[in-house]
Amino acid sequence: MQGVEQQRIAVFDLDGTISRRDTYLTFLYHCLVKRPQRCVKLPLLPCYVLAYKLGFKSNHWLKARFLKAIAGGLSRAELEEFATSFTQITFDNNIKPEALAELQRLRDSGYMLVLATASFDIYVSKLFDALGMDKLFCTIAEFDADDRLTGELKTLNCIGEEKARQIKAWLQDTTRAEVDRAYSDSAVDLPLLALAQRAIVVDPKTATARVAAKLNYPIVRWK
């Protein structure tokens, strides 16, 4: 059996890679269905998006505004209930069978399976467990003294350079080997893909496919 230090590592993005659609927006929709009184906050959301698109605000800020508008004030117990039902719905409707097959193939080959996503811990931790993976990197949501969701981020948004930085720090701190392979659908994850000995681009949109071709990264179709 391989020692821990020699175990090969495969890192997967979540949204658009393992899942067909964005899990953050679908989770917020799930919360809204269970909490329809928050619909009064919806008219503000396009304004937040515009501020971000115009460059006045960061992705970190935008993500927090959406979370606060729809899920702010929920207790851990409520979020646990929402996340449990959301995980089941996600597995039934939003996980690519080819992604599950690849995870199983790598698992059978002795890989350590790492999920690295900008998604929030409040729901992605359950998806991570259901996927049977080994290590999770994600964005952590903030709770107040009464254990209710503030809507703010406790950590930096786990995306792009920050995602790669966290994985590099983990590799150094645990004296593990390099990442053998990394999977993502988006050019946002180029820093992550650059860490891997083999970068695999999954179901990319046109712009990302062009970048993948330029870098000679193989493209797989899992839809």
C-alpha positions as CSV (number, residue, x, y, z in Angstrom):
1,M,0.0,0.0,0.0
2,Q,1.3,3.5,-0.8
3,G,2.5,5.7,2.0
4,V,0.7,9.0,2.6
5,E,3.6,11.0,1.2
6,Q,3.7,9.0,-2.0
7,Q,-0.1,9.0,-2.6
8,R,-1.0,10.7,-5.8
9,I,-3.3,13.7,-5.6
10,A,-6.2,14.7,-7.9
11,V,-7.8,18.1,-7.4
12,F,-11.3,18.8,-8.7
13,D,-13.2,22.1,-9.0
14,L,-17.0,21.7,-8.3
15,D,-19.2,24.1,-10.3
16,G,-19.2,23.2,-14.0
17,T,-16.7,20.4,-13.4
18,I,-18.4,17.9,-11.2
19,S,-21.8,19.6,-11.2
20,R,-23.6,20.7,-14.4
21,R,-24.7,24.1,-13.0
22,D,-23.5,26.6,-10.4
23,T,-24.2,25.2,-6.9
24,Y,-24.2,28.5,-5.1
25,L,-27.0,30.0,-7.0
26,T,-29.0,26.8,-6.9
27,F,-28.5,26.6,-3.1
28,L,-29.7,30.2,-2.7
29,Y,-32.8,29.3,-4.8
30,H,-33.3,26.3,-2.5
31,C,-33.2,28.6,0.5
32,L,-35.6,31.0,-1.1
33,V,-38.1,28.3,-1.8
34,K,-38.0,27.4,1.9
35,R,-37.9,31.1,3.0
36,P,-40.1,33.0,0.4
37,Q,-40.3,36.1,2.6
38,R,-36.8,36.9,1.4
39,C,-38.1,37.6,-2.1
40,V,-38.4,41.2,-1.0
41,K,-34.6,41.4,-1.2
42,L,-34.4,40.2,-4.8
43,P,-34.8,43.7,-6.5
44,L,-31.5,44.7,-4.9
45,L,-29.5,41.9,-6.5
46,P,-29.2,43.3,-10.0
47,C,-27.8,46.5,-8.5
48,Y,-25.1,44.4,-6.8
49,V,-24.3,42.6,-10.0
50,L,-24.0,45.9,-11.9
51,A,-21.6,47.3,-9.3
52,Y,-19.4,44.2,-9.7
53,K,-19.6,44.2,-13.5
54,L,-18.6,47.9,-13.5
55,G,-15.5,47.1,-11.4
56,F,-16.7,49.1,-8.3
57,K,-16.9,46.0,-6.1
58,S,-15.1,42.6,-5.9
59,N,-16.4,39.1,-6.4
60,H,-15.9,38.6,-2.7
61,W,-18.3,41.5,-1.9
62,L,-20.9,40.3,-4.5
63,K,-20.9,36.8,-3.1
64,A,-21.5,38.1,0.4
65,R,-24.3,40.4,-0.7
66,F,-26.2,37.5,-2.3
67,L,-25.7,35.3,0.8
68,K,-26.8,38.0,3.2
69,A,-29.9,38.9,1.2
70,I,-31.2,35.4,0.9
71,A,-29.8,33.3,3.7
72,G,-28.6,35.9,6.3
73,G,-29.9,35.3,9.8
74,L,-30.4,31.5,9.4
75,S,-29.3,29.4,12.3
76,R,-26.9,26.5,11.9
77,A,-29.7,24.0,12.5
78,E,-31.8,25.6,9.7
79,L,-28.9,25.6,7.4
80,E,-28.1,22.0,8.2
81,E,-31.7,21.1,7.3
82,F,-31.5,23.1,4.0
83,A,-28.1,21.7,3.1
84,T,-29.3,18.1,3.7
85,S,-32.2,18.4,1.3
86,F,-30.1,20.4,-1.2
87,T,-27.5,17.7,-1.3
88,Q,-30.1,15.1,-2.3
89,I,-31.6,17.3,-5.0
90,T,-28.1,18.1,-6.3
91,F,-27.2,14.4,-6.6
92,D,-30.4,13.6,-8.3
93,N,-30.2,16.5,-10.8
94,N,-26.9,18.3,-11.0
95,I,-24.0,15.9,-10.8
96,K,-22.4,14.6,-14.0
97,P,-22.3,10.8,-14.1
98,E,-18.9,11.0,-15.9
99,A,-17.5,12.9,-13.0
100,L,-18.6,10.3,-10.5
101,A,-17.1,7.6,-12.8
102,E,-13.8,9.5,-12.9
103,L,-13.7,9.9,-9.1
104,Q,-14.3,6.2,-8.7
105,R,-11.6,5.3,-11.2
106,L,-9.1,7.5,-9.4
107,R,-10.2,6.2,-6.0
108,D,-9.7,2.7,-7.2
109,S,-6.2,3.7,-8.4
110,G,-5.2,4.9,-4.9
111,Y,-5.5,8.7,-5.5
112,M,-6.3,11.2,-2.7
113,L,-9.3,13.1,-4.0
114,V,-9.3,16.8,-3.2
115,L,-12.3,19.1,-3.8
116,A,-11.3,22.8,-4.2
117,T,-14.2,25.2,-4.7
118,A,-15.3,28.7,-4.1
119,S,-18.6,27.3,-2.8
120,F,-19.5,27.9,0.8
121,D,-18.9,25.3,3.5
122,I,-22.5,25.6,4.8
123,Y,-23.6,23.3,2.0
124,V,-20.5,22.1,0.1
125,S,-19.3,20.1,3.1
126,K,-22.3,17.8,2.7
127,L,-21.7,17.4,-1.0
128,F,-18.0,16.7,-0.3
129,D,-19.0,13.9,2.1
130,A,-21.5,12.5,-0.4
131,L,-18.9,12.5,-3.1
132,G,-16.6,10.4,-0.8
133,M,-13.6,12.7,-1.3
134,D,-10.6,13.1,1.1
135,K,-9.8,16.8,1.5
136,L,-11.9,20.0,1.1
137,F,-10.9,23.5,0.3
138,C,-13.8,26.0,0.2
139,T,-15.0,29.4,1.2
140,I,-16.1,29.6,4.9
141,A,-19.2,31.6,5.9
142,E,-19.3,33.7,9.0
143,F,-21.7,33.2,12.0
144,D,-22.4,35.7,14.7
145,A,-22.3,35.2,18.5
146,D,-25.8,33.7,18.4
147,D,-24.7,31.1,15.8
148,R,-26.7,32.8,13.0
149,L,-25.3,33.3,9.5
150,T,-24.2,36.9,9.0
151,G,-23.9,36.7,5.2
152,E,-20.2,37.8,5.3
153,L,-17.2,35.6,4.4
154,K,-15.0,34.4,7.3
155,T,-12.2,33.6,4.9
156,L,-11.1,34.8,1.5
157,N,-13.1,33.6,-1.5
158,C,-11.5,30.3,-2.5
159,I,-11.2,31.1,-6.2
160,G,-8.3,31.6,-8.6
161,E,-5.0,32.5,-7.0
162,E,-6.4,32.0,-3.5
163,K,-7.5,28.5,-4.3
164,A,-4.0,27.7,-5.6
165,R,-2.4,29.4,-2.7
166,Q,-4.3,27.3,-0.2
167,I,-3.4,24.0,-1.9
168,K,0.3,25.0,-2.2
169,A,0.3,25.8,1.6
170,W,-1.3,22.5,2.4
171,L,1.2,20.6,0.3
172,Q,4.1,22.3,2.0
173,D,2.7,22.0,5.5
174,T,1.9,18.3,5.1
175,T,5.1,17.4,3.1
176,R,2.9,15.8,0.5
177,A,3.9,15.2,-3.1
178,E,2.8,17.5,-5.9
179,V,-0.6,17.5,-7.5
180,D,-0.7,14.7,-10.1
181,R,-3.8,16.0,-11.9
182,A,-6.3,18.8,-11.6
183,Y,-9.7,19.2,-13.2
184,S,-11.6,22.4,-13.9
185,D,-14.1,23.9,-16.4
186,S,-12.9,27.5,-16.1
187,A,-9.9,29.7,-17.0
188,V,-10.4,31.2,-13.5
189,D,-8.7,28.1,-12.3
190,L,-5.5,28.4,-14.4
191,P,-3.5,28.9,-11.2
192,L,-4.8,25.6,-9.9
193,L,-4.2,23.8,-13.3
194,A,-0.7,25.1,-13.4
195,L,0.1,23.3,-10.1
196,A,-0.7,19.9,-11.6
197,Q,1.5,17.6,-13.6
198,R,-1.5,17.0,-15.8
199,A,-4.2,19.6,-16.2
200,I,-7.6,18.5,-17.5
201,V,-10.2,21.0,-18.7
202,V,-13.8,19.8,-18.4
203,D,-16.7,21.0,-20.6
204,P,-15.2,24.4,-21.1
205,K,-17.0,27.3,-22.7
206,T,-15.5,28.8,-25.9
207,A,-13.1,31.2,-24.3
208,T,-11.7,28.6,-21.9
209,A,-11.4,26.1,-24.6
210,R,-9.2,28.5,-26.6
211,V,-7.0,28.9,-23.6
212,A,-6.8,25.2,-23.1
213,A,-5.8,24.6,-26.7
214,K,-3.1,27.3,-26.4
215,L,-1.7,25.6,-23.3
216,N,-2.1,22.1,-24.8
217,Y,-4.4,21.1,-21.9
218,P,-6.6,18.1,-22.9
219,I,-10.4,18.7,-22.9
220,V,-12.9,16.1,-21.8
221,R,-16.7,16.2,-22.3
222,W,-18.7,15.0,-19.3
223,K,-22.1,16.6,-20.0
